[in-house]
């Protein structure tokens, strides 16, 4: 989880296939990345825009993530 959050904060992904790209960069299953992003969105810590063709766009990441990284 820390690696995924670090990528979100330090190298905010762009593009419609960012979940797959983020999974590849963090060597994590795309399903795990997607679930984490869903959980974070439910907590209003990220905002995602989803499309019918199974693609998504990351709109913003909340400032709480940077603080979490600094604590560890």
Phi, psi and omega per residue, in radians:
X1 nan -0.698 -3.116
X2 -1.087 -0.680 3.136
X3 -1.138 -0.663 3.130
X4 -1.180 -0.799 3.125
X5 -1.117 -0.681 3.107
X6 -1.060 -0.737 3.100
X7 -1.135 -0.689 3.126
X8 -1.085 -0.703 -3.090
X9 -1.388 -0.833 -2.998
X10 -1.493 -0.526 -3.087
X11 -2.430 1.159 -3.045
X12 -0.931 2.094 -3.084
X13 -1.209 2.635 3.081
X14 -2.234 2.962 3.111
X15 1.606 2.880 -3.045
X16 -1.438 -0.229 3.120
X17 -1.914 0.550 -3.022
X18 -1.137 -0.458 3.132
X19 -1.131 -0.789 3.107
X20 -1.144 -0.752 3.113
X21 -1.077 -0.754 3.133
X22 -1.141 -0.703 3.097
X23 -1.097 -0.728 3.127
X24 -1.134 -0.807 -3.111
X25 -1.141 -0.534 -3.110
X26 -1.762 0.054 -3.130
X27 0.929 0.846 -3.128
X28 -2.226 2.609 3.081
X29 -1.093 2.448 -3.141
X30 -1.031 -0.606 3.124
X31 -1.102 -0.668 3.111
X32 -1.170 -0.766 3.111
X33 -1.070 -0.782 -3.134
X34 -1.097 -0.717 3.129
X35 -1.141 -0.739 3.093
X36 -1.054 -0.774 3.125
X37 -1.113 -0.665 3.075
X38 -1.076 -0.785 3.122
X39 -1.086 -0.764 3.135
X40 -1.135 -0.638 3.111
X41 -1.192 -0.671 3.090
X42 -1.068 -0.501 3.123
X43 -1.607 0.123 -3.119
X44 1.029 0.622 3.117
X45 -1.770 -0.289 2.993
X46 -2.469 2.827 3.052
X47 -2.231 2.198 3.131
X48 -2.071 2.527 2.984
X49 -1.952 2.146 -3.084
X50 -1.874 2.572 -3.130
X51 -2.108 2.810 -3.092
X52 -1.194 -0.390 -3.106
X53 -1.536 0.471 3.087
X54 1.125 0.555 3.053
X55 -2.093 2.813 -3.100
X56 -2.508 2.745 3.058
X57 -2.231 2.307 3.068
X58 -1.460 2.056 -3.098
X59 -1.539 -0.753 3.099
X60 -2.797 2.770 3.089
X61 -2.148 2.280 -3.116
X62 -1.208 2.761 -3.087
X63 -1.233 -0.259 -3.112
X64 -1.077 -0.501 -3.089
X65 -1.151 -0.704 3.123
X66 -1.071 -0.716 3.112
X67 -1.122 -0.687 3.109
X68 -1.081 -0.712 3.138
X69 -1.153 -0.663 -3.114
X70 -1.208 -0.456 -3.120
X71 -1.317 -0.418 -3.056
X72 -1.741 nan nan
